[in-house]
Amino acid sequence: MRCFLALPLPEALLPALLAVQEAVPVGRAVPEENLHVTLAFLGEVGEAALQELHMELEGQALPGCRLRVAGLESFGGRSPRLLAAEIAAEPGLVALHGRVVRACRAAGIELERRRFRPHVTLVRFGAGLRGEAMARFERAVAGQVALATGAEEAEELRLVASTLTPEGAVYETLAAYALPPPPGAAVGGTG
């Protein structure tokens, strides 16, 4: 089963991200219900390893964190393959990522070695952008590259199964783990 661990987005972050998607006239926007911050892409994982990971995550106190949009970035070099909202690598988020990676290793799940670059994929461009499509993309995001939001508390971590279809990925939440308020969070509020 193809799986990942991710944070669903706090509601307060969605309007700014949906506005970016609406402004970009090329590519395929990621459906609102699929917007998330991936902490670890697990790839194809067997049932036994998923069960072990679930026990690892359920059995430990996970750190709380905030999510804050800190700009836009494209991935893929000169011919971008996707547009993403960059998420600030705040201490709580980095600590949660580290805890998730350790839980995966303890469950025997090998993760790809890559630098943690927290982001939310907003629009996919298939094989990449060129020519007029690239020009339209650049015009659309020119005024939005400095996109920023306030920090909002992440409420849970999810273990998600992903099934690829011609219309895009279909996600199914296999388990959810509540996150505590991050240090310094106001009781009953965010930001």
C-alpha positions, 0 to 999 in steps of 0.5 A: 500500500502506498502511504505517507504521514501528513498534517491536514491544513488548519481551516484558516490557511485555506482561503489564501491557498485556494486563491493562488490555485484560482489565479494560476491558469495552467496545470491541475489544482490539487483538490482542497480536501487533498491539501496537506503537509507531508512529513514522511513519504513511506512509499509501498508499505506492507500491512505488518510495517503499517501496524508497527508504525501505528503502534510506534506513533500511538505510543509516544507523545508527539510534539505540537506545531504551528503551520505558517505559509512563507511564500511560493516555490516551484519544483522542477527547475526551468520547467516546473512540475509543481507549484507549492506553498512553502511552510516555515520550518518552525521548531515544533514542525521540525521536532515533529518531523524528527519524531515521525522519521524515528518512528518510521525507522523503529517500524522498519520502514526505510525512508528516502534520504532528503532534506525536509522542505515543508510545503503544500502542493497546490498545482501540478504541471505534469511533464512541466511548463514551457513556452506560453504556458510558462509565461502564463504561469509566471504572470499569474504568480508574479504578484503572489510569491511573497504570500504569507499567513499567520501561524495556525496550530496543526491539530493532528497527524494522519497516516494516509493511503494514496491510490493513484488514478488518471484523475489524480490521487485518492487519499484514505486516512488510515489513522489519526494522532491528536497533537497537543497545542504547541508551547506558548499557544493561547488556550482556546485560540490560534495564531 
